[in-house]
Amino acid sequence: MATDDAGYDYDVAFARYHCSEEMVEFLLAFYDSDACVGAVDRGSFEFSLGESRFDYVGKR
């Protein structure tokens, strides 16, 4: 539990959320991909894979 409260009711606290099975699917898709970013859109709740969001500084 994210809140460390066994009585916490996600259905009451949130109108929408991903269940643990969905999260596992996202993690496996991320793991199996070549993408370096996996993200859930807070508006649509869609999962997407993508490239880095910041330029790599690297060593000069």
Protein Blocks (a to p, Z undefined) as FASTA:
>chain_A
ZZlpakbcfklmpmbdcdfklmmmmmmmmmmmmbfbdcddfklopacddddfbdcfbjZZ
